[in-house]
Amino acid sequence: MLIFAGLGNPGARYARNRHNIGFMAVEEIARLHRASPWRARFQAESCEATIGAEKVLLLKPQTYMNESGRSIGEAARFFKVAPADVIVFHDELDLPPAKLRVKLGGGNAGHNGLRSTTAAIGNDYRRVRMGIGHPGDKALVHPYVLNDFGKVELPWVEDLCIACADHAALLAAHDDAAFQNKVHLFMEARGHGAVKRLGEKSEG
């Protein structure tokens, strides 16, 4: 059993926020891989799917972002899932929009959802870092992540979630490098190779 956990905040008011791109990714994975119906479990909305050769529990913690680890930890303990078999999808300010990186462990870079997850299961879980760009000023981060994606952003957001779903079997097989490369190639093919932050001007 693996756990694919998307990070976000519950409820309609947050549904399209930049902070909720982790929720969006696991929703698309569940849809593409014909997961069981979502149901309330582990303080989350959860469902199960077979992805590649692996059984996967998909989670959207309903504990709000800052307490994501309560839900993820409960599910991991129930199924006796090791941290390396927990994959967390989350927004990443330090990556340009539409970029994606996978890493095992590392710092939390001020992300409260990651901090909570680390407190619950330790640091050795896998993170799918989904770039949303940075607003340019630390004081603007909070309103930036809690605002909806703009209309011009939605095409790359949707494509990035589709790419994650299309290649999720590579994550399930622990082939993180191949997953990252396939997502990169997909996004390049869709014309998202040089996405800039909303409002950012090109040089020259």
N, C-alpha and C positions, 0 to 999 in steps of 0.2 A: 504493500500500500504506500502510495505517495500522497502528499498534500500539496495542492496548488492553492495558495491563499492570495486573494486580491485585497489590497488595502484601500479603504475609503471610509466615508461616513454614510450612515443609513438615512433613508428618507428621500422624498422627491426633491426637496430643496437643494440637496447636494448632488443629485444624480449625474449632472453633466459638468460638475466642477473639475478643474485640472487635478485636484487632489484625489479624484475618484477614478483615475485611469486604470488603476489596478482592478477595481470592480469591473470596469468595462472589458478588460482583457479576459478575466475568468468567465464572464457572461458569454463572450464570443466562443471561448473554448468549449463551454458547456453546450452551446447551440450546435457548433460544428460536429462535435463528437457525440451528439445525441445522448446527453447525460440524462439521468433520472430527473423527475421533477424536483425543483427546489423545495426544501422544507426547513423548518426551524429546528436546529440542533447545534450543540456546542456554542451557544450564544451567537449563532451565525445563521445565515441562509446557507444551506449546504446541499450538494447533490453528488452523485457518483457517476463516473464514466470509465470506460476502458480506452486508454490512449496508448497506441502501440501495443506492447505486450503487458502493460501495467494497469492495475486498478488504481484509480486516482479519486481522492476526495477533493472536491472543489469547495472552497469556503469564501464567503463574504462576511467577515465579522460584523456584528451589529452592535458592538460595544463602543462605537465611535473610534476614530483613528488613534487617539492617544492611549487607548486600552486594547488595541488589536491583539496583543499577546495573550490576553485572558482567553480568548476564543481559540487561537491557534494552539496555545499550550494545552488546553483541555482536549482538543482533537488529537494532538500528537501523543498525549499520555494514554488516551483511550485505545488508540490503534498501535501503541508502542512504536511510533515512527521516529527514526533517528533524525537529528537536525539536518543532515545532508540530504534527506529525502523530503524535506520541506522546501518548497519553492515559493517565494513571496514576490508578487508583482506589485510595483509601486512607482509613483511619480518621482522623477529625479531632476531637481533644479540644476544640477551641475553638468547635465548633458544637454546639447542643443535639441530643439524640438524634432521629433520623429526619429531620433537616434536611440539605440538600445544596446545595453551591455549586460552581460551576466557575470556575476562574481560570487565567490564563496567566502563568507565571512567579511571582515573588514569593519570600518567605522560606520556610524549611523548618520554622520553629516548633519546632525540637527533634526533628523526626521523622527518625529515622535512615534510613528507607527513601527518603525524599525527598532527604536529604543525599547518599546514595550515588548516586541517580539523577542529581542535579545534577552530581556529580563526574564521572559517566560521559558525559553528553550535553549538559552546559550547563543553563542555567536556564529556557530558553524553551520548555518543554513544558507541556502542559495537565494540570491536576489536577482530578479529580472528588473533592471533599472530602466525605466521608460522615460526618456528625456522630454521635459516640457519647457526647457529654457528657464532663464532667470530674469526677473523684472528689472535687474540692474541696480537695485538699491535694497539692502537688507530690510529696511523699514516697510518696503512694499510687498515682501514675500507673503505675509499672512493674507491680505486681500487678494493677491494674485492667485494663490493656490485654491482659495475658496470662491473664486469666480468661475463661471462657466467658460468652456472653450469658446472662442469666437468662431463665427461662420467660416472664416478663411482657414481656421485650424482643423475643422472637422474632417476634411478629406484625409489628412495624414493620420489623425487619431483613429479613424475607422480602419484605415489600411494597416496601421501598426497592430491593432487588435486582431485583425484578420490574419496577419503574418504570424503572430504568436499562436493563433489557433491552428493554422495550416501546418506549422512545424513543431507543435507541442510534443509529438512522439519523440523527437530528438531530446527534448528536456527530460522526458520520462525515462529515456535510455541513458541519462547522465552524459549525453554528448553536447555539453553546453557550447563548446566552440562551434560545432556545426550548426546548432540552432541559431547562434548569434550571426553567423555568416549568412545563413539562408534568409534570415529576417532582413539583413542589410541588403542583400541582392534583390529581394522582393521590393523593398522600399525604393531602391535605386530605379528598378524597372517601372515603378509607379510614378516616377518623377519627383520623389521626395528627397533627393540627394543633397539639396542645399536649402532646406527649409530654414527660415529665419524666424526669430521671435516676433510676435505680433507687434507691429509698429516699427520694427528695426529697419533702417535704411541700408541699402547696399553701398559699399565704398566705390568711389570712382564715377 
